[in-house]
Amino acid sequence: MKLLRVIAAAAGWLALATLWFWAWHLKDPHLLFMRRWELPLLLAALAAAIVIAWRFARGMLRPVALGLACAALLMALCNEAASRQHRAEVRAMSGPAAQALGAHFIVGYDDANDVRELARRGLIGGIFVTGRNVKGRTADALREEIQGLQAVRRQAGLPPLIVATDQEGGGVSRLSPLVERQPALSSLLDAEVPEDQLAERARAYGERQGKALAALGVTLNFSPVVDLRPGRAPGRWDLHTRIEERAISADPALTTQVALAYAQGLEAAGVRGTLKHFPGLAGVTADTHHFAAELRTPVAQLAAKDWKPFQEVSKQSDAAIMLGHVILAELDAEYPVSFSRRIVQRVIRGEWGYQGLLVTDDLTMGAAYNRGLCEATVRALDAGVDLLLIAFDHDKYFDAMHCAHQAAGLTARLATQRGALDLPMPERRGAQRLQSFR
């Protein structure tokens, strides 16, 4: 019996610690699947914990357990209140300053009504369409939905929305079956296409895909993947990145040849491509969808090999570049590339001279979100990144926009606490790049 009491007590404290952690991370993107009933479930669990602590805890353990449970309950309610307040404040924003910030956000959605008013007020710059937007729908329905959002922009006298998606081909074909599912670009190499026909076929692939995307209203495709093939199987915890399955080749010259022709094919159909994921994920083993990651490949090796496709394709096309959430410690040991001013300004804008669009990978991925969405948002804008993607957990847009609004100096006290965002010069340059996109 004594052993059972010890086990029960240990289980109780573990459960209480779990509830504390849950309350602290309320509305975490990893818990999106239970978003609608997350708060009621947590509150019910905490209420049960309070009752159990009152009934079974003894001596000094009772006030400790009750205090922890009540504190977790209060924390959950405060986090929920803050989330609702951010949503209300963002929805009430208006004017040129808010629109200048909003132009930097590409946001996913479940229901077009969720983003219609944001689009009309200029509080977002684009939308991200993916599998949840096509499931059980026709191409005509999606096209009309996108056209309706663009009509709202025209009526408001605002530039068109950027309409982005993730249609790489192969396993990452978010708009299929509305867009024909094509094999991965690497299949052109697997088929041993003669070298003199390789670029021609890659361009034809891009044109075919681009026409289907353009017919729906898509203007920006997050493809091609120009990370080099690592030559190894994905790690045990690599659940989504899986570069070996998505990359074109381990050879930078072949990757450049195929990616450039493909990007030009997309552009011929009126769709801009995106080179991803800088600085190249071939040497990364962790899955940035969930975990922090560091790229330990020497910069000299990256410059000589991994960065060649990014540089060469961007010089000969209008492709954007997507920044990954990996730390390249040799250049910046503190911040991931996606919001490292040192890397964006010194390397990409400076040494490379690249003046095209830069877009972050999804900021609700663990490697960015777990560092603090506010920090990621503000530092990415301050670094001069043009587009911030909030796709998977699109509710987090309201928190990110609220942070950007505060950091831009519209509320001086919070801006001081979080680090003021010096927008004037990046904003002018970014506005020019976004205008050229449209």
Secondary structure, DSSP 4 states (H G I P E B T S, - for coil): -HHHHHHHHHHHHHHHHHHHHHHHTTT-GGGGGGHHHHHHHHHHHHHHHHHHHHHH--TTHHHHHHHHHHHHHHHHHHHHHHHHHHHHHHHT--SHHHHHHHTTEEEE-SSTHHHHHHHHTT--SEEE--HHHHTT--HHHHHHHHHHHHHHHHHTT-PPPEEEE-EEETTEETTTTTS--PPPTTHHHHTT--HHHHHHHHHHHHHHHHHHHHHHT--EE---B-SPP-SSPPPTT-SS--HHHH-S-S-HHHHHHHHHHHHHHHHHTT-B-EEEEET-STT--S-TTTS--B--S-HHHIIIIITHHHHHHHHSS--EEEEPS-B-TTT-SSS-GGG-HIIIIIIIIIIS---S-EEESPTTSHHHHTT-HHHHHHHHHHHT-SBEEE-TTTTHHHHHHHHHHIIIIISHHHHHHH-----HHHHHHHHHHHHHH-
